[in-house]
Amino acid sequence: MRPSFRVRSLLPYLLITLLSFMSPVLAAPEENQPTIRFVHNPDPAPEFKLTGLDGKAVTLADSKGKVILLNFWATWCGPCRAEIPDLVELQNKYKDRLQILGLVVDDDDQDAIKDFVEKFGINYPVAIATNDIRMQYGGIAALPTSFVLDAEGRIVQKHEGLRDPVLYETEVRALLGLPIGNVKVETFEDTGQIFLKHAERATELPGVDLSKLTPEQKISALHKFNAETCNCGCTFTLAQCRIYDRNCQISKAATAKIVAALAHPAPSKSATPAVPPAPAPSTQPVASPSPGKPRE
């Protein structure tokens, strides 16, 4: 056990002191009171069923009734390696009411992952995440990325990058109804900060401006983003590349070209026929023309 963690266990009031220095995740209101924030009216986390490194099933349903910390990580990720000992201690401390799940991305060498798990003494389930799961959780553009789920399986917070373990412990304790000292709990409306959960947000991709498209055009754009492969050599679709690599100029240019084509469709190549002179007025009724076949 790390000395710092033991001190926190023996001196709970140290938690309040440490929290006051955490920024920007712990907001500090005018009275300098440390604050944590959860989503107001959160949505259920996307369910999945994976096989863990130990051969057992890894699902969210198996941890129903517990607070869940869903941690996306990789063995080669320095910040991931740095936070794992703290996650191990957190799991051990709240093992009866907290379940940490480690989902590995960008790494499919099971033997190497097993050696890593054994070396670091990871005491929570670890499984390799599929690309579909990664997409369901917003693409996971940074590692580590952790989602905090309440006891009802709803996503209430998301953290990208290495965070102070005190933050995770405070959030867990708050969700479990345990004392958190002089820490304020606020709620906020999720407008896409957590993950792309609503249909109208499904077309929101880093660096892609769809504001000038109609809802139908946005859907068409998304279909094209998911159907065309990026030529940068990543082997991903344009949509995946924009999520996984926000700095890729090739996928950025390709998606922009698709958006421009939908927003300003090119005129038909066939020449527009000359408008014939208007016929002389007639007293006979004129039948309405039959509707033509819709243009593809």
C-alpha positions as CSV (number, residue, x, y, z in Angstrom):
1,M,0.0,0.0,0.0
2,R,1.3,3.4,-0.9
3,P,2.1,5.7,2.1
4,S,0.0,8.5,0.6
5,F,-3.1,6.3,0.4
6,R,-2.5,5.0,4.0
7,V,-2.4,8.6,5.2
8,R,-5.7,9.4,3.5
9,S,-7.2,6.3,5.1
10,L,-6.0,7.4,8.6
11,L,-6.7,11.1,8.2
12,P,-9.9,11.6,6.3
13,Y,-9.7,15.4,6.8
14,L,-6.7,15.4,4.5
15,L,-9.2,14.6,1.7
16,I,-10.7,18.1,2.0
17,T,-7.3,19.8,1.8
18,L,-6.3,17.9,-1.2
19,L,-9.6,18.5,-3.0
20,S,-9.1,22.2,-2.8
21,F,-6.1,21.9,-5.1
22,M,-7.8,19.9,-7.8
23,S,-8.6,21.7,-11.0
24,P,-10.4,21.9,-13.4
25,V,-12.4,18.9,-12.6
26,L,-13.2,20.0,-9.1
27,A,-14.7,23.4,-9.6
28,A,-14.1,26.0,-6.9
29,P,-17.1,28.3,-6.3
30,E,-16.8,31.8,-5.0
31,E,-16.4,30.6,-1.4
32,N,-13.6,28.3,-2.6
33,Q,-15.6,25.2,-1.6
34,P,-14.3,22.1,-3.5
35,T,-17.0,20.8,-5.8
36,I,-17.7,17.6,-7.8
37,R,-20.2,17.4,-10.7
38,F,-22.5,14.7,-11.9
39,V,-24.8,14.6,-15.0
40,H,-28.4,15.6,-14.3
41,N,-30.8,12.9,-15.5
42,P,-28.0,10.6,-16.8
43,D,-28.6,7.9,-19.5
44,P,-27.8,4.2,-19.1
45,A,-24.3,3.2,-20.1
46,P,-24.1,1.1,-23.3
47,E,-24.1,-2.6,-22.3
48,F,-21.5,-5.0,-23.5
49,K,-20.5,-8.6,-23.0
50,L,-16.8,-9.5,-23.2
51,T,-14.6,-12.4,-22.1
52,G,-12.1,-11.4,-19.5
53,L,-8.5,-12.5,-19.4
54,D,-9.5,-15.1,-16.8
55,G,-12.1,-16.5,-19.2
56,K,-15.1,-15.1,-17.2
57,A,-17.8,-12.9,-18.7
58,V,-17.3,-9.1,-18.2
59,T,-20.6,-7.1,-18.3
60,L,-22.1,-4.1,-16.7
61,A,-25.1,-6.2,-15.6
62,D,-22.9,-8.4,-13.4
63,S,-22.1,-5.3,-11.3
64,K,-25.7,-4.1,-10.9
65,G,-26.2,-2.3,-7.7
66,K,-22.6,-1.2,-7.4
67,V,-20.9,2.0,-8.5
68,I,-18.8,1.2,-11.6
69,L,-15.6,2.8,-12.8
70,L,-15.2,1.8,-16.4
71,N,-11.5,2.4,-17.3
72,F,-10.3,2.4,-20.9
73,W,-6.5,1.9,-21.0
74,A,-3.5,0.3,-22.7
75,T,-0.3,-1.4,-21.4
76,W,1.9,1.1,-23.4
77,C,0.1,4.2,-22.0
78,G,2.3,5.9,-19.4
79,P,-0.6,7.7,-17.6
80,C,-2.5,4.5,-17.5
81,R,0.4,2.6,-15.9
82,A,0.7,5.5,-13.4
83,E,-2.9,5.3,-12.2
84,I,-3.3,1.6,-12.0
85,P,-1.8,1.1,-8.5
86,D,-4.3,3.7,-7.2
87,L,-7.2,1.9,-8.9
88,V,-6.1,-1.3,-7.3
89,E,-6.2,0.2,-3.9
90,L,-9.5,1.9,-4.6
91,Q,-11.0,-1.4,-5.6
92,N,-9.7,-3.1,-2.5
93,K,-11.0,-0.4,-0.2
94,Y,-14.5,-0.3,-1.6
95,K,-14.7,-3.9,-3.0
96,D,-18.2,-4.6,-1.7
97,R,-19.8,-1.6,-3.3
98,L,-17.5,-0.6,-6.1
99,Q,-16.5,-2.4,-9.3
100,I,-13.7,-1.3,-11.5
101,L,-13.7,-2.7,-15.0
102,G,-10.6,-2.4,-17.2
103,L,-11.1,-2.4,-20.9
104,V,-7.9,-2.5,-23.0
105,V,-7.8,-0.7,-26.3
106,D,-5.2,-0.6,-29.1
107,D,-3.6,-3.8,-27.7
108,D,-4.5,-7.3,-28.5
109,D,-1.6,-9.3,-27.2
110,Q,-3.3,-11.3,-24.5
111,D,-0.2,-12.9,-23.1
112,A,1.5,-9.5,-22.7
113,I,-1.6,-8.1,-21.1
114,K,-1.8,-11.0,-18.7
115,D,1.8,-10.5,-17.7
116,F,1.1,-6.8,-17.1
117,V,-2.0,-7.6,-15.0
118,E,0.0,-10.1,-12.9
119,K,2.9,-7.7,-12.5
120,F,0.7,-4.8,-11.3
121,G,-1.5,-7.0,-9.1
122,I,-4.7,-5.8,-10.9
123,N,-7.6,-7.0,-8.7
124,Y,-10.5,-6.2,-11.0
125,P,-11.8,-7.7,-14.3
126,V,-9.8,-6.9,-17.5
127,A,-11.0,-7.5,-21.0
128,I,-10.0,-6.3,-24.5
129,A,-12.6,-3.8,-25.9
130,T,-13.8,-4.1,-29.4
131,N,-14.0,-1.2,-31.8
132,D,-17.8,-1.3,-31.6
133,I,-17.6,-0.7,-27.8
134,R,-15.1,2.0,-28.3
135,M,-17.4,3.8,-30.7
136,Q,-20.4,3.3,-28.4
137,Y,-18.5,5.2,-25.7
138,G,-17.6,8.1,-28.0
139,G,-14.5,6.8,-29.7
140,I,-12.1,7.1,-26.6
141,A,-9.9,9.7,-28.1
142,A,-7.5,9.9,-25.1
143,L,-6.0,7.3,-22.7
144,P,-6.8,6.7,-20.0
145,T,-10.5,7.5,-20.2
146,S,-12.8,6.6,-17.3
147,F,-16.6,6.6,-17.1
148,V,-18.2,6.8,-13.6
149,L,-21.5,4.9,-13.4
150,D,-23.9,5.2,-10.5
151,A,-25.5,2.1,-8.9
152,E,-28.2,2.1,-11.6
153,G,-25.7,1.8,-14.4
154,R,-26.0,5.4,-15.6
155,I,-23.0,7.4,-16.8
156,V,-22.7,10.4,-14.4
157,Q,-19.2,11.6,-15.2
158,K,-16.3,11.1,-17.6
159,H,-12.6,11.8,-17.1
160,E,-9.9,11.9,-19.7
161,G,-6.2,11.6,-18.8
162,L,-4.5,10.9,-15.5
163,R,-6.5,12.2,-12.5
164,D,-5.8,12.4,-8.8
165,P,-7.2,9.3,-7.1
166,V,-8.8,11.5,-4.5
167,L,-11.2,12.7,-7.1
168,Y,-12.3,9.1,-8.0
169,E,-12.6,8.2,-4.3
170,T,-14.7,11.4,-3.6
171,E,-17.1,10.6,-6.5
172,V,-17.4,7.0,-5.4
173,R,-18.2,8.0,-1.8
174,A,-20.7,10.6,-3.0
175,L,-22.5,8.0,-5.2
176,L,-22.5,5.5,-2.3
177,G,-24.0,8.1,0.1
178,L,-20.9,8.2,2.3
179,P,-19.5,11.3,3.9
180,I,-17.3,13.5,1.7
181,G,-16.5,16.3,4.1
182,N,-16.9,19.9,2.9
183,V,-17.3,18.9,-0.7
184,K,-20.2,20.3,-2.7
185,V,-22.0,18.1,-5.3
186,E,-23.5,19.9,-8.4
187,T,-25.3,18.5,-11.4
188,F,-25.1,19.7,-15.1
189,E,-26.9,18.9,-18.3
190,D,-24.9,16.7,-20.6
191,T,-24.7,18.4,-24.0
192,G,-22.1,16.0,-25.4
193,Q,-19.4,16.2,-22.8
194,I,-19.9,12.6,-21.7
195,F,-20.5,10.8,-24.9
196,L,-22.6,11.1,-28.1
197,K,-25.7,9.6,-26.7
198,H,-28.5,11.3,-28.6
199,A,-29.3,10.7,-32.3
200,E,-28.8,14.3,-33.2
201,R,-25.4,14.2,-31.7
202,A,-24.4,11.0,-33.5
203,T,-23.0,13.1,-36.3
204,E,-20.8,15.3,-34.1
205,L,-17.2,14.5,-34.8
206,P,-14.0,16.4,-33.9
207,G,-13.3,19.1,-36.5
208,V,-16.4,18.4,-38.6
209,D,-18.9,21.3,-39.0
210,L,-22.4,20.0,-39.9
211,S,-24.2,23.1,-38.8
212,K,-25.2,24.0,-42.4
213,L,-26.8,20.6,-43.1
214,T,-30.4,19.6,-42.7
215,P,-31.1,16.7,-40.4
216,E,-31.5,14.4,-43.5
217,Q,-28.2,15.6,-44.9
218,K,-26.5,15.0,-41.5
219,I,-27.7,11.4,-41.6
220,S,-26.4,11.1,-45.1
221,A,-23.1,12.5,-44.1
222,L,-22.7,10.1,-41.2
223,H,-23.4,7.2,-43.5
224,K,-20.7,8.4,-45.9
225,F,-18.3,8.9,-43.0
226,N,-18.9,5.3,-41.8
227,A,-18.7,3.9,-45.3
228,E,-15.5,5.5,-46.6
229,T,-12.0,4.5,-45.5
230,C,-9.5,7.2,-44.6
231,N,-6.4,7.2,-46.8
232,C,-3.9,8.1,-44.1
233,G,-3.0,4.5,-43.6
234,C,-5.0,4.0,-40.4
235,T,-7.4,1.5,-42.0
236,F,-10.3,3.2,-40.1
237,T,-13.4,4.7,-41.6
238,L,-13.4,8.5,-41.8
239,A,-15.7,8.7,-38.7
240,Q,-13.3,6.5,-36.7
241,C,-10.3,8.4,-37.8
242,R,-11.8,11.7,-36.8
243,I,-12.5,10.3,-33.3
244,Y,-9.2,8.4,-32.9
245,D,-6.9,11.0,-34.4
246,R,-8.3,14.5,-34.2
247,N,-5.1,15.8,-35.8
248,C,-5.4,13.8,-39.0
249,Q,-5.6,16.3,-41.9
250,I,-6.6,13.7,-44.4
251,S,-9.8,12.6,-42.7
252,K,-10.5,16.2,-41.9
253,A,-10.3,17.2,-45.5
254,A,-12.3,14.2,-46.7
255,T,-15.2,14.8,-44.3
256,A,-15.2,18.5,-45.2
257,K,-15.4,17.6,-48.9
258,I,-18.4,15.4,-48.2
259,V,-20.1,18.1,-46.1
260,A,-19.6,20.7,-48.8
261,A,-21.0,18.3,-51.5
262,L,-24.1,17.8,-49.5
263,A,-24.6,21.4,-48.6
264,H,-24.0,22.6,-52.2
265,P,-25.0,19.8,-54.6
266,A,-23.6,20.2,-58.1
267,P,-26.1,21.0,-60.8
268,S,-27.3,18.3,-63.1
269,K,-24.9,17.6,-66.0
270,S,-27.8,17.5,-68.5
271,A,-28.6,20.7,-70.2
272,T,-31.6,22.6,-69.0
273,P,-34.2,22.6,-71.7
274,A,-35.3,26.0,-73.0
275,V,-38.6,27.1,-71.6
276,P,-41.2,27.0,-74.4
277,P,-43.4,30.0,-75.1
278,A,-46.5,30.1,-72.9
279,P,-49.6,28.7,-74.8
280,A,-52.6,30.8,-75.6
281,P,-55.3,30.8,-72.9
282,S,-57.7,27.9,-73.3
283,T,-61.2,27.4,-71.9
284,Q,-60.7,23.6,-71.8
285,P,-59.7,22.1,-68.5
286,V,-56.1,21.0,-68.3
287,A,-55.3,17.7,-66.6
288,S,-52.7,18.0,-63.9
289,P,-49.4,16.4,-64.9
290,S,-48.5,13.1,-63.4
291,P,-45.8,13.4,-60.8
292,G,-42.4,12.4,-62.2
293,K,-40.1,9.8,-60.7
294,P,-38.2,11.2,-57.8
295,R,-34.6,12.1,-58.7
296,E,-32.1,9.8,-57.2
